[in-house]
Amino acid sequence: NSLRAASALRCVGDGARWLSYQDALYAGQPASLDTPGYSTAELLSHAAKLGLTGGDFTSCVENQRFAESVKTVSRKYISSGIPGTPTVQVNGRTLRADEIGSPDALRRAIETAS
Protein backbone atom coordinates (compact mmCIF):
# COMPACT_ATOMS: atom_id res chain seq x y z
CA ASN A 1 0.00 0.00 0.00
CA SER A 2 2.41 2.65 1.14
CA LEU A 3 5.21 1.57 -1.22
CA ARG A 4 3.34 2.75 -4.32
CA ALA A 5 2.35 6.01 -2.65
CA ALA A 6 5.86 6.72 -1.31
CA SER A 7 7.38 5.93 -4.69
CA ALA A 8 4.90 8.27 -6.40
CA LEU A 9 5.71 11.04 -3.92
CA ARG A 10 9.37 10.81 -4.88
CA CYS A 11 8.37 11.49 -8.47
CA VAL A 12 7.36 15.03 -7.45
CA GLY A 13 10.32 17.39 -7.65
CA ASP A 14 8.66 20.58 -6.43
CA GLY A 15 8.52 20.95 -2.64
CA ALA A 16 5.18 22.78 -2.48
CA ARG A 17 3.52 20.31 -4.83
CA TRP A 18 5.12 17.43 -2.94
CA LEU A 19 3.51 18.58 0.29
CA SER A 20 0.13 19.08 -1.39
CA TYR A 21 0.35 15.63 -2.97
CA GLN A 22 1.34 14.05 0.33
CA ASP A 23 -1.60 15.74 2.04
CA ALA A 24 -4.00 14.49 -0.66
CA LEU A 25 -2.71 10.93 -0.37
CA TYR A 26 -2.93 10.95 3.42
CA ALA A 27 -6.46 12.38 3.31
CA GLY A 28 -7.68 9.61 1.02
CA GLN A 29 -5.66 6.70 2.34
CA PRO A 30 -7.36 3.36 2.86
CA ALA A 31 -9.09 2.93 6.19
CA SER A 32 -7.42 -0.39 6.92
CA LEU A 33 -4.37 -2.42 6.02
CA ASP A 34 -6.66 -5.07 4.55
CA THR A 35 -7.31 -2.95 1.44
CA PRO A 36 -5.10 -3.02 -1.64
CA GLY A 37 -4.20 0.65 -1.32
CA TYR A 38 -3.86 3.14 -4.15
CA SER A 39 -3.83 1.88 -7.71
CA THR A 40 -1.59 3.63 -10.22
CA ALA A 41 -4.68 5.25 -11.73
CA GLU A 42 -5.70 6.63 -8.33
CA LEU A 43 -2.21 7.98 -7.68
CA LEU A 44 -2.28 9.75 -11.04
CA SER A 45 -5.81 11.04 -10.45
CA HIS A 46 -4.85 12.65 -7.13
CA ALA A 47 -1.77 14.15 -8.80
CA ALA A 48 -3.73 15.54 -11.75
CA LYS A 49 -5.91 17.56 -9.38
CA LEU A 50 -2.70 19.33 -8.32
CA GLY A 51 -1.45 19.88 -11.85
CA LEU A 52 1.05 17.02 -11.76
CA THR A 53 0.42 15.68 -15.24
CA GLY A 54 3.74 15.76 -17.10
CA GLY A 55 4.94 12.76 -19.05
CA ASP A 56 8.02 12.24 -16.90
CA PHE A 57 5.93 12.30 -13.72
CA THR A 58 3.36 9.90 -15.19
CA SER A 59 6.08 7.52 -16.36
CA CYS A 60 7.78 7.70 -12.98
CA VAL A 61 4.56 6.75 -11.17
CA GLU A 62 3.58 4.04 -13.66
CA ASN A 63 7.02 2.41 -13.49
CA GLN A 64 7.42 2.93 -9.71
CA ARG A 65 10.83 4.41 -10.44
CA PHE A 66 11.66 4.94 -6.77
CA ALA A 67 10.19 1.74 -5.29
CA GLU A 68 13.56 0.09 -4.63
CA SER A 69 14.91 3.24 -3.00
CA VAL A 70 11.83 3.45 -0.75
CA LYS A 71 12.31 -0.20 0.25
CA THR A 72 15.97 0.42 1.08
CA VAL A 73 15.17 3.41 3.28
CA SER A 74 12.36 1.50 5.03
CA ARG A 75 14.67 -1.43 5.79
CA LYS A 76 17.26 0.93 7.27
CA TYR A 77 14.69 2.56 9.54
CA ILE A 78 13.38 -0.80 10.72
CA SER A 79 16.88 -2.15 11.40
CA SER A 80 17.78 1.00 13.35
CA GLY A 81 14.94 0.39 15.80
CA ILE A 82 12.44 2.96 14.53
CA PRO A 83 9.13 1.35 15.56
CA GLY A 84 6.89 3.06 13.01
CA THR A 85 5.36 6.39 12.18
CA PRO A 86 5.22 8.81 13.64
CA THR A 87 8.49 8.46 15.50
CA VAL A 88 10.24 11.47 16.98
CA GLN A 89 13.74 11.43 18.40
CA VAL A 90 15.28 14.28 20.34
CA ASN A 91 18.96 14.13 21.26
CA GLY A 92 19.00 10.40 20.48
CA ARG A 93 16.00 9.53 22.64
CA THR A 94 12.81 8.23 21.06
CA LEU A 95 9.85 10.08 22.50
CA ARG A 96 6.86 8.12 23.79
CA ALA A 97 3.44 8.43 22.15
CA ASP A 98 2.14 10.62 25.00
CA GLU A 99 5.06 13.01 24.43
CA ILE A 100 4.11 13.64 20.81
CA GLY A 101 0.32 13.40 21.06
CA SER A 102 -0.24 17.15 20.89
CA PRO A 103 1.77 20.23 19.93
CA ASP A 104 2.02 21.25 23.60
CA ALA A 105 3.24 17.82 24.68
CA LEU A 106 5.83 17.78 21.91
CA ARG A 107 7.00 21.27 22.84
CA ARG A 108 7.43 20.22 26.48
CA ALA A 109 9.39 17.10 25.47
CA ILE A 110 11.72 19.13 23.26
CA GLU A 111 12.22 21.79 25.92
CA THR A 112 12.95 19.10 28.52
CA ALA A 113 15.50 17.45 26.25
CA SER A 114 17.37 20.68 25.47
HUBEL-V654355 format. One record per residue. N is the residue number from 0. SS is DSSP state (hx for helix, st for strand, lp for the rest). OMEGA is omega in radians with two decimals (NA if undefined). Layout:
BEGIN
{{N;SS;OMEGA} {N;SS;OMEGA}}
END
This chain:
BEGIN
{{0;lp;-3.04} {1;hx;-3.14} {2;hx;3.13} {3;hx;-3.12} {4;hx;3.13} {5;hx;3.10} {6;hx;3.12} {7;hx;3.11} {8;hx;3.14} {9;hx;3.10} {10;lp;-3.12} {11;lp;-3.13} {12;lp;-3.04} {13;lp;-3.08} {14;hx;-3.12} {15;hx;3.11} {16;hx;3.10} {17;hx;-3.11} {18;hx;3.10} {19;hx;3.13} {20;hx;3.09} {21;hx;3.13} {22;hx;3.14} {23;hx;3.14} {24;hx;3.09} {25;hx;-3.09} {26;hx;-3.10} {27;lp;-3.07} {28;lp;3.14} {29;lp;-3.09} {30;lp;-3.13} {31;lp;3.12} {32;lp;-3.13} {33;lp;3.14} {34;lp;-3.09} {35;lp;3.14} {36;lp;-3.09} {37;lp;2.97} {38;lp;3.08} {39;hx;3.13} {40;hx;3.12} {41;hx;3.10} {42;hx;3.14} {43;hx;3.12} {44;hx;3.10} {45;hx;-3.14} {46;hx;-3.11} {47;hx;3.11} {48;lp;-3.13} {49;lp;3.13} {50;lp;3.12} {51;lp;-3.02} {52;lp;-3.08} {53;lp;-3.12} {54;hx;-3.14} {55;hx;3.11} {56;hx;-3.13} {57;hx;3.12} {58;hx;3.14} {59;hx;3.14} {60;hx;-3.11} {61;hx;-3.10} {62;lp;-3.09} {63;lp;-3.05} {64;lp;-3.05} {65;lp;-3.08} {66;hx;-3.12} {67;hx;3.10} {68;hx;3.11} {69;hx;3.11} {70;hx;-3.13} {71;hx;3.14} {72;hx;3.13} {73;hx;3.13} {74;hx;-3.14} {75;hx;3.10} {76;hx;-3.12} {77;hx;-3.12} {78;hx;3.13} {79;lp;3.11} {80;lp;3.09} {81;lp;-3.02} {82;lp;-3.09} {83;lp;3.13} {84;lp;-0.09} {85;lp;3.01} {86;lp;3.13} {87;lp;3.06} {88;st;3.09} {89;st;-3.12} {90;lp;3.07} {91;lp;3.13} {92;st;3.09} {93;st;-3.13} {94;lp;3.10} {95;lp;-3.13} {96;hx;-3.13} {97;hx;3.13} {98;hx;3.14} {99;lp;-3.05} {100;lp;3.11} {101;lp;3.11} {102;hx;3.14} {103;hx;3.12} {104;hx;3.12} {105;hx;3.12} {106;hx;3.11} {107;hx;-3.13} {108;hx;3.12} {109;hx;3.14} {110;hx;3.11} {111;hx;-3.09} {112;hx;-3.09} {113;lp;NA}}
END
